[in-house]
Amino acid sequence: MPDDNRDQAGRPSPDALLEKARAETRGRLKIFLGAAPGVGKTYEMLISGRAKIADGLDVLIGVVETHGRKETEALVAGFEIIPRVEIDYKGRVLEEMDLDGILARRPDLVLVDELAHTNAEGSRHPKRYLDVKELLDRGIDVYTTLNIQHVESLNDVVSQITRIRVRETVPDSIIDLADDVEIIDLTPDDLIKRLHDGKVYMPRTAERALTNYFTPGNLTALRELALRKTAQRVDDQLLTHMQAHAISGPWAAGERVLVSVDHHPRSASLVRYAARMASRLRAPWAAVYIETSRSINLSEAERDTIASTLRLAEQLGGEAITLPGREVAEELVRHATANNVTHIVIGAPKKPTWRDWWARSITDELIRKTGEISVHVISGNEKDGTTARGIKAAATAPQLDFRAYLLATVYVAIALGVSIVLDQVLDVRNLALVFLMAVLTSAVLHGLRPALYSCILGALSFNFFFLPPRYTLTISDPESVLAFFFFLGVAIIASNLTATVQRQAAAARQRARTTEDLYLFSKKLAGTGTLDDVLWATAFQLASMLKVRVVLLLPEEGSIAVKAGYPPDDTLDDADIAAARWAWEHNHAAGRGADTLPGAKRLYVPLRTGRAAVGVIGLDSDRRDGPLLTPEQQRLLDALADQAALAIERVQLVADVDRARLAAEADRLRSALLTSISHDLKTPLAAILGAAGTLRDYFASMPEEDRTDLLSTVVDESERLNRFIANLLDMTKIESGAMEPNSALHYAGDIVGTALARAAKILEHHETEMSIPAELPMVRVDPVLFEQVIFNLLDNAAKYAPEGSVIQIEGWADADNVVVQVSDEGPGIPPADLARVFDTFYRVRKGDQVRAGTGLGLSICRGFIEAMGGTIAAGNRRGRPGAVFTIRLPKPNDIPKLDDLK
């Protein structure tokens, strides 16, 4: 952040001191930053934690993920570990860091792995970095780990490099909060070797990672991002240190470029030169305009040049800064030394050399005062100005305010009356002060021109009524002549100074109102989440601030269409549609008051971002001819349009990300479907064809027992194939929304019994126990769908539970629900798979590394149960191995009584 403290040189920056004081009241944060998983962040954090224990600090582990790495697990031994808290989420038990346990224990230092982790629903904070912030606020030091791909500002860059969108991100403010950032660096070749050695992922996962993510090019790019982010944080810390200790720069540990701009057209070429220099130096840069007392007298064209130049700087990646000050050179040097600037770019002086005899140029003053800062004096090109906006400005000639001149006459008349009364007791020269008061009053209340008018009128009145010979405009006394001209000169100078101050105050008030409106607009846009809300807020803000009618057009199916307007009933004719389309396609203004298609009813201005035009703004007013906007309004329109364009692009990017996610999910499902069909359809077909072919060729010579076995194989595999096709059809119905349960009141025990009978062949090698009480309330379900749910759960249990084990089906009622639970004695569900067992085509591996089933059965269970208004959750049995699936169906409120049935 640039330091705008305007105090005396040698004084520390109040902002830097305040930041230092805040850091002393909270815990210290150290981030171990890596370019990719597996570089050794957690390992290095544990090593640093052991060193702190050796120094006598109280260190404990809040959460550390070893990922099965033996060397990491060995380092964890010896640390005090706060047990994780268990959170019940939709029937699953998830473990998260025990924040309250750490706060109650109050160690000196806590180790928290994976800063970007998303906490389970039901936790105090949705993100782990918020847990870390609370620990810091309580005065506890934190060591944590982070990969560069999780930094919010780099999310798009990482996605472009790796072709993978990272969902869990950490805001950059967390890195700015860190007291120390330690880069954990590993060359791409060494990291790839660790992957091959199985020190990062399991072999199968490592093979996939090497193909998709851990390529040498990806790792090199991510490594550069991590190094640059760390260097940027160190540079910010150096700047804060210099400001807090009142150290005048520059300390050339890193390069910073500043370019001075003004109202001359050559400023655009200076900005481009500074942008090229910053690009070569890989340094941050800023364009600075110093607003002095002379700025109030600039013409609208000159103000337009300044605004366009600062806007160009922002478009080229720089920071646009406007600072008030008395002298340009003095203010530039103060800002440069406060912000550790190493290079200043300024234009060569254009005034004649003879003017340097009594006043040095800004460039000469800057060179004399900059000290160790390099000054680049550039001639610049007057023709290389900013691109013209192509919009004619409405006339801003001030209208003659007769009321102001009338009041100025009244003030002079009052001064004349007071002077006539005081003429009896005061010397005539003292009466001039009374008329001077009338001049100053006119200047304060009405501006320069009425003040000059009252000055002349007052001087004539003073001469006519009080200077001898009285009642004539002639002056006989030489002293009176001198007094008259001195009065006139003082009145003119005083009125000019007072009017200038009045104009500056009025401009400051207008600027404050505009700034507040822009801030409120940006705040409103930041809180909107849908495109319609953004468009409505933009249309209303433009209409209210510019006093015009507004329409907003966005591209749609290769053309452009009206999406919002204020007032909302505006329509466009063919000429307006043509102008809007031209403005969008050419990224340039068109329509009324523009150089292109000026015959249109409205003025159309493109909504631009750094990438392209995202839409078009159409403006109209009650004035039927001539340009719409004054230069000041055009600059305000630019500011509003920039904010609106960024907000629209943000919403569209979110929509693009969602579409990309859906497309990726569709591709995953398509791939899973093809894999499932290739295996689960081909396998039973091969068994059927083999058995049928054997029966056909060797039926006569085959023993009866063998013929029976082969026929059983044909029947079993046909049933398996039938179940698979039925599952595909059911899943299609669920995803298309065509599932409409035919619900009625049924006793759950009857449906479970039917499902058990249907699954008898599947369960022939298992024992089954059903415990559903007869008094269990009836539930409103579709019996066919509910039977299929129970059948799928039994089928799933038979696949994973060992032969001879028990599969239990229990039922009970609680306050609001009827619960049916199916449990087995298999290996259970791995904790990492609990959140995904109901996903379509997702299958948990069996112990022999062979996938079982199609991955549709449990997904169909969830779809059917949710269609009937219930919930289903997966979990593991407590105290013993085995999986548990719990179905909860709401108790119906319309269960008929026995008397009603009779």
Buried (B, 14 or more C-beta within 10 A) or exposed (E): EBBBBEEEEEEBBEBBBEBBEEBEEBBBBBBBBBBBBBBBBBBBBBEBBBEBBEEEEEBBBBBBEBBEBEEBEEBBEEBEEBEBBEBEBBBBBBEBBBBEBBBEBEBBBBBBBBBBBEBBEEBEBEBBBBBBBBBBEEEBBBBBBBBBBBBBEBBEBBBEBBEEBBEBBBEBEBBEBBBEBBBBBBEBEBBBEBBEEEBBBEEEEBEEBBEEBBBEEBBBBBBEBBBEBBBBBBBBBBBBEBBBEBBBBBBEEBBBBBBBBBBBBBBBBBBBBBBEBBEEBEBBBBBBBBBEEEBEEBEBEBBBBBBBBBBBBBBBEBBBBBBEBEBBBBBBBBBBBBBBBBBBBBBEBEEEEEEEEEEBBBBBBBBEBBEEBBBBBBEBBEEBBBEEBBBBBBEEEEEEEEEBBEBBBBBBEBBBEBBEEBBEEEEBBEBBBBBBBBBBBBBBBBBBBBBBBBBBBBBBBBBBBBBEEEEEEEBEEEEBEEBBEEBBEBBBEBBBEBBBBBBEEEEEEEEEEBEEBBEEBBEBBEEBEEBEBBBBBBBBBBBEBBEBBBBBBBBEEEEBEBBBBBEEEBEBEEBBBBBBBBBBBEEBBBBBBBEBBBEBBBBBBBBBBEEEBBBBBBBBBEEEEEBBBBBBBBBBBBBBBBBBBBBBBBBBEEEEBEEEEEEEEEEBBEEBBEBBEEEBBEBBEEBBEBBBEBBEEEEEEBEEEBBEEBEEBBEBBBEBBEBBEEBBEBBEBBEEEEBEBEBEEBBBBEBBBBBBEBBEEBBEEBEBEEEBEEEBBBBBBBBEBBBBBBBBBBBBBBBBBEEEBBBBBBBEBEEEBBBBBBBBBBBBBEEEBBBEBBBBBBBBEBEEEEBBBBBBBBBBBBBBBBBBBBBBBBBBBEEEEBBBBBBBBBBBEEEEEEEEEE
